[in-house]
Amino acid sequence: MIFSAPLGPGHVARQHVCRAGEQLLWATYRQTFYYAVDGLDKLGAPSKSLLTRGLSAVGRGAGDLALTFVAGGGDSGDDKAPEADHLVFGPSGDSLAVRLLSRFEAGRRSNRLWALTSTRLVIAHRVVAPPPEPEPEPEPKSLLGKAIGLGKDIGKMLQVDFRMKFGEHVEGEPVAVPKYEVTMEIPRAQIASVESGPTLRVVLVDGSGFELLVPPPVSTQDKIVAKELTKFWLRRGENLVLGLPPVFGYVGGVVGGSLHVPWQPVSEMPPLSLDKLRWPLPAPPSPQDWIDDPTLGYWVEGAGASSMAVQFADHFAFSRGNGRLAVSDQRVAVVYPTHLFEAKPSSVFTTFAEIPSSAVRLEPVHVGASLPFASVVRLSFADGSRLDIRQP
C-alpha cells in the first residue's frame, strides 16, 4: 500500500463529474499530450514533416507513434520534453479532435481528469485553493513587545503538528476528494467508437480522436513470500497456489446490508499487541470505487458477521498487514509470523481461519472504473460471501 497515492480518478469522477443517472464507464488522470496530425508538429504548429503524414488520415497508426512521443521525441528534437500519456490524431489541423483540444497547451504538464460516461466524454481540471497570504513583517518592538513575541513563538513551537503525512493525506484524517471542474465535454453523438487494445482510442465522427496510453496492470508472485511459505508452511504433498505479501490497509465492505468503512473485526482475534495506528482514514465511501482509495486494502461482502469472507476479513482488519493470505491446493488460510506471539517461536508461521480449498474459488479480477484497471485477488466462498484483496 502507498498511502501517499492520490484518490483514484473513478472515485473523483463519480463525485464531481457524473450527473444523476449517468453511468461511469472509465476515468483516468492525464497530464501531457502531443499531436499526431498531418500537417502539424507534435506541439500543434504547422509542419511539413512526413513523420505522421497519412497515418491518422486512415484512422490507424497513431499507436505506432506512441513510443516516439512518450520518449519526448518528434519533430522538435527536444529530448527534455515531458513524456506523453495521450495523443491527438487526425487527418488535418481542422479535425474535430484538434479543434477541441486547441484550448490546451501541448507538451505541458497539467493535471486533468478524463471520464467517459453513458452520455459524454468529459475533461475536467483540478481546482486548487491558493496558498494563504504571508503574514506581514512585524514592526520593531520594545523590550516588552519582544518578550511577548518570543512567548508567542514558543507557543507556536509547542503546537507543532506531529501527525504523519502521506503526500496530501494526514494521519487520522479522511482522504479528501480533490475538487475538479468540467473544462470540456463531447456528446456521445460526436463519438464514433471507443477502441481498446494496446492503447485506448476514442474516435470521433470525422475520424480524428484521442489515443490514451494505458500501461497494462502487472501482477507477479512474490518470490520471497512463495519461497518462505513453500519451505515453512506447506505440508508434505501440498503445492502452493498463491502467497501474498503483507497488504497494509483498512478493510471496507457491505456486511448484512450495511456499509462499513472501515470494517471492525467482530470475532475473537489472536493475542497480538499493536502500536498506535498512524494511518490516514478512508475517503468518503464509494463502494464501486473502493480500489481508488489508497487506504483500503480489502473489500468484503457477506450476508452477516458469520460469513466465511468476514472471518478472513476480521484478521486483515485486525492485523494491519501482519496477517496475510496463503493458498495451497488443499487449504486456504490467514498466516501470521509466529514471532509476533512467541519470544522463542517454535515455527515460522501460525495459521488462522483455515478452510479447505474446495470451499473457496480464487480468481484475479479487475475492479473499479479507473484506468489502468486495478487487479485484485477475489475469494468467492461457498456460502456466497466474497473478499477482494488488493494486489500489492
C-alpha positions in Angstrom: 0.0 0.0 0.0 1.1 3.5 -0.8 -0.9 5.8 1.4 0.5 8.9 -0.4 -1.1 7.9 -3.7 -3.9 10.2 -4.9 -7.5 9.2 -4.7 -8.2 7.4 -7.9 -10.0 9.1 -10.9 -13.0 6.8 -10.8 -13.9 7.9 -7.3 -13.3 11.5 -8.1 -15.3 11.4 -11.4 -18.3 9.9 -9.7 -18.2 12.7 -7.1 -17.5 15.7 -9.3 -18.3 14.8 -12.9 -21.2 12.3 -13.2 -24.7 13.6 -13.3 -27.7 11.9 -11.7 -28.5 8.7 -13.6 -25.2 8.9 -15.7 -23.2 5.7 -15.9 -19.4 6.0 -15.5 -17.6 3.7 -17.9 -14.0 4.7 -17.1 -11.9 7.6 -15.8 -8.2 8.4 -15.9 -5.8 11.1 -15.0 -3.8 12.6 -17.9 -1.1 15.2 -17.9 0.8 15.7 -21.2 -0.3 15.3 -24.8 1.2 15.8 -28.3 -0.3 15.9 -31.8 0.0 13.1 -34.3 -1.8 15.1 -37.0 -1.0 15.5 -40.7 0.4 19.0 -41.3 1.2 19.7 -37.6 4.3 19.1 -35.5 3.9 17.4 -32.1 3.1 20.8 -30.4 0.4 21.7 -33.0 2.4 24.1 -35.1 2.2 23.9 -38.9 4.8 21.4 -40.2 5.9 19.8 -43.4 7.3 16.7 -41.7 6.5 13.3 -43.1 6.5 11.7 -39.7 2.7 11.4 -39.3 1.6 12.1 -42.9 -1.0 9.6 -44.0 -1.2 7.7 -40.7 -4.1 9.5 -39.0 -5.9 10.1 -42.2 -6.7 6.4 -42.5 -7.8 6.2 -38.8 -5.0 4.0 -37.7 -1.3 4.1 -36.8 -1.2 6.7 -34.1 -0.5 3.9 -31.6 2.7 3.2 -33.6 3.8 6.7 -32.9 3.2 6.4 -29.1 6.7 5.3 -28.2 8.2 8.2 -30.2 6.1 10.8 -28.3 6.5 9.0 -24.9 10.2 9.4 -25.2 9.8 13.1 -25.9 11.0 12.7 -29.5 9.4 14.0 -32.7 9.9 17.0 -34.9 11.3 19.4 -32.3 14.2 17.2 -31.2 13.7 18.3 -27.6 15.0 15.3 -25.6 13.9 17.0 -22.4 10.2 17.3 -23.4 7.8 15.6 -20.9 6.6 12.2 -21.8 3.2 12.0 -23.4 0.4 10.0 -21.8 -2.1 10.8 -24.6 -2.1 11.9 -28.2 -4.4 13.8 -30.6 -4.6 12.3 -34.0 -6.5 13.4 -37.2 -6.1 13.9 -40.9 -5.7 17.7 -40.7 -5.4 20.7 -38.4 -9.1 21.3 -38.9 -10.1 18.0 -37.4 -12.7 17.9 -34.7 -10.2 16.5 -32.1 -7.7 19.2 -32.9 -10.2 22.0 -32.5 -11.5 20.6 -29.3 -8.1 20.3 -27.6 -6.7 23.6 -29.0 -7.6 25.3 -25.8 -4.9 23.2 -24.0 -1.2 23.6 -24.5 0.6 20.5 -26.0 3.8 19.3 -24.4 3.0 20.9 -21.0 2.2 19.0 -17.8 -1.3 19.8 -16.4 -3.4 17.7 -14.2 -6.7 16.8 -15.9 -9.4 14.2 -15.4 -10.8 12.4 -18.4 -14.1 10.4 -17.9 -16.3 8.6 -20.3 -19.9 8.3 -19.2 -23.0 6.9 -20.9 -23.7 10.3 -22.4 -20.4 12.2 -22.9 -16.7 12.3 -22.8 -15.6 14.8 -20.1 -12.3 16.6 -19.5 -12.0 18.3 -16.1 -9.3 20.3 -14.4 -8.3 20.3 -10.7 -9.3 23.3 -8.7 -6.5 24.1 -6.2 -7.0 26.6 -3.4 -4.5 29.5 -3.5 -1.8 29.5 -0.7 -2.5 31.7 2.3 -1.1 35.2 2.2 2.2 35.6 4.1 2.0 37.4 7.4 3.4 41.0 7.2 6.8 41.6 8.7 6.3 42.9 12.3 7.4 46.4 13.2 10.3 47.0 15.6 9.2 46.3 19.2 10.1 47.5 22.7 11.7 45.0 25.0 8.3 44.2 26.4 6.9 43.6 22.9 9.8 41.4 22.0 9.3 39.4 25.2 5.6 38.9 24.3 6.6 38.0 20.7 9.0 35.4 22.0 6.3 33.9 24.1 4.0 33.6 21.1 6.8 32.0 19.1 7.3 29.4 21.8 3.6 28.8 21.9 3.6 28.1 18.1 6.5 25.6 18.6 4.5 23.8 21.2 1.7 23.5 18.7 3.8 21.7 16.1 1.7 19.0 14.3 3.5 15.7 14.8 1.0 13.7 12.8 2.4 11.6 10.0 2.0 13.0 6.5 1.5 10.8 3.4 1.6 13.2 0.4 -1.6 15.2 0.7 -3.1 12.8 3.3 -2.7 13.1 7.0 -2.7 10.6 9.9 -6.1 10.4 11.5 -7.9 12.4 8.8 -10.1 11.1 6.0 -8.6 11.2 2.5 -10.1 14.3 0.9 -11.8 14.1 -2.5 -10.0 16.7 -4.7 -12.2 19.2 -6.5 -12.4 19.0 -10.3 -14.5 21.3 -12.6 -15.5 20.3 -16.1 -13.5 22.2 -18.8 -14.9 20.5 -21.9 -17.4 17.8 -22.8 -18.0 15.9 -26.0 -21.5 14.4 -26.5 -21.7 10.7 -27.3 -23.3 11.7 -30.7 -19.9 13.0 -31.8 -18.1 9.8 -30.7 -17.9 7.2 -33.4 -16.2 4.4 -31.4 -14.1 3.6 -28.4 -11.5 1.0 -29.2 -9.5 -1.0 -26.6 -6.1 -2.6 -27.4 -2.5 -1.7 -26.6 -3.9 1.8 -26.2 -7.4 3.2 -25.7 -8.6 5.1 -28.7 -11.6 7.5 -28.7 -12.5 8.0 -32.4 -14.8 11.0 -33.3 -17.2 11.1 -36.2 -14.7 12.7 -38.6 -12.0 10.1 -38.0 -9.9 12.2 -35.7 -9.6 11.4 -32.0 -7.6 10.8 -28.9 -5.1 8.0 -28.1 -4.7 7.3 -24.4 -1.6 5.4 -23.4 -2.6 3.0 -20.7 0.1 0.6 -19.3 -1.3 -2.9 -18.6 -1.5 -3.9 -15.0 1.4 -6.1 -13.8 0.9 -8.7 -11.1 3.5 -11.3 -10.2 4.0 -13.8 -7.4 6.3 -12.5 -4.7 9.2 -15.0 -4.9 10.4 -14.4 -1.4 6.9 -15.0 0.1 6.4 -18.0 -2.1 9.8 -19.5 -1.0 9.0 -18.9 2.7 5.6 -20.4 2.5 6.8 -23.4 0.5 9.5 -24.1 3.0 7.8 -23.3 6.3 4.0 -23.6 5.8 3.2 -26.3 3.2 2.6 -29.8 4.5 4.0 -32.8 2.7 2.3 -33.4 -0.6 0.9 -29.8 -0.8 1.5 -27.3 -3.6 1.5 -23.6 -3.2 -1.2 -21.8 -5.3 -0.8 -18.3 -4.0 1.0 -16.4 -1.2 0.5 -12.7 -0.8 3.0 -10.3 0.8 1.6 -8.0 3.5 -1.2 -5.7 2.4 -1.3 -2.7 4.6 -4.7 -1.0 4.6 -8.2 -1.0 6.0 -11.0 -3.4 5.2 -14.2 -1.9 3.8 -17.3 -3.7 2.8 -21.0 -4.4 2.9 -22.0 -6.9 5.6 -25.6 -7.7 6.5 -26.7 -5.0 4.1 -24.8 -2.2 5.9 -21.8 -0.3 4.6 -18.8 -0.4 6.9 -15.7 1.7 6.0 -13.6 0.8 7.8 -14.7 -2.7 9.0 -14.0 -3.5 12.6 -13.4 -7.2 13.5 -16.2 -8.9 15.4 -14.7 -12.3 16.1 -12.1 -13.2 18.6 -8.6 -12.3 17.5 -5.1 -13.6 18.3 -3.2 -12.1 21.3 -1.3 -9.6 19.2 -0.1 -6.3 20.7 -0.1 -3.5 18.1 1.2 0.1 18.3 -1.0 3.1 17.8 -2.5 3.2 14.3 -1.0 6.2 12.4 -2.7 5.8 9.0 -5.0 8.3 7.2 -8.7 7.5 7.4 -10.6 6.3 4.3 -12.2 8.8 1.9 -16.0 9.2 1.9 -17.0 5.7 0.8 -17.9 4.9 -2.8 -18.3 1.1 -2.8 -17.8 0.6 -6.6 -14.7 2.7 -6.4 -13.1 1.3 -3.2 -9.9 0.3 -5.1 -9.3 4.1 -5.7 -8.9 4.7 -2.0 -5.2 4.4 -1.1 -6.0 3.5 2.5 -8.2 0.5 1.6 -6.6 -2.9 1.0 -9.6 -5.2 1.1 -13.3 -5.2 0.3 -15.7 -7.8 1.9 -19.3 -8.6 1.2 -21.4 -11.1 3.1 -24.8 -11.8 4.5 -23.7 -11.4 8.1 -20.8 -11.5 10.5 -20.6 -15.3 10.5 -19.9 -15.3 6.7 -16.7 -17.1 5.7 -15.4 -14.0 3.9 -16.0 -11.9 7.1 -14.0 -14.4 9.2 -11.0 -13.8 6.9 -11.7 -10.0 6.7 -11.6 -9.8 10.6 -8.0 -10.9 10.6 -6.9 -8.5 7.9 -8.8 -5.6 9.6 -7.2 -6.5 13.0 -3.6 -7.4 12.0 -2.7 -4.3 9.9 -0.8 -6.3 7.4 0.8 -8.8 9.8 -1.7 -11.4 8.7 -1.5 -12.5 5.1 -3.3 -14.8 2.7 -1.9 -18.3 2.0 -3.4 -20.7 -0.5 -2.4 -24.3 -1.3 -4.1 -26.9 -3.4 -5.6 -28.3 -0.2 -6.4 -25.3 2.1 -6.8 -21.5 2.4 -5.8 -19.6 5.5 -4.5 -16.4 7.1 -1.0 -16.8 8.4 0.9 -14.7 10.8 4.7 -14.8 11.6 4.9 -16.8 14.8 7.5 -14.5 16.4 4.7 -11.9 16.9 3.2 -14.3 19.5 6.2 -16.1 20.9 9.6 -14.8 22.1 11.1 -18.1 21.1 8.9 -19.2 18.2 8.6 -22.9 17.6 7.5 -22.4 14.0 7.8 -19.7 11.3 4.1 -19.3 10.7 0.9 -19.6 12.7 -2.3 -20.4 10.9 -5.8 -19.0 11.5 -9.2 -19.2 9.8 -8.1 -22.3 7.8 -10.7 -23.9 5.4 -10.5 -26.5 2.7 -9.6 -25.1 -0.7 -12.8 -26.7 -2.1 -14.8 -24.1 -0.1 -13.5 -21.1 -2.0 -12.9 -20.1 -5.6 -9.8 -18.0 -6.2 -9.5 -15.7 -9.3 -7.9 -12.4 -10.4 -10.4 -9.8 -11.4 -10.4 -6.1 -12.4 -12.4 -3.7 -10.3 -13.4 -0.1 -10.4 -13.6 2.4 -13.3 -10.1 3.9 -13.1 -7.6 3.3 -15.9 -5.5 1.4 -15.8 -7.9 -1.1 -14.3 -6.7 -2.4 -11.0 -6.4 -6.1 -10.4 -7.4 -7.8 -7.2 -7.4 -11.3 -5.8 -11.0 -12.4 -5.3 -12.0 -15.1 -2.9 -15.6 -16.3 -3.6 -16.7 -18.6 -0.7 -19.2 -21.5 -0.7 -21.6 -19.5 1.4 -21.9 -16.7 -1.2 -19.7 -14.2 0.6 -16.8 -12.6 -1.1 -13.4 -11.0 -0.3 -11.3 -8.9 -2.6 -7.6 -8.3 -1.8 -5.6 -5.5 -3.4 -2.7 -6.8 -5.5 0.5 -5.3 -3.8 
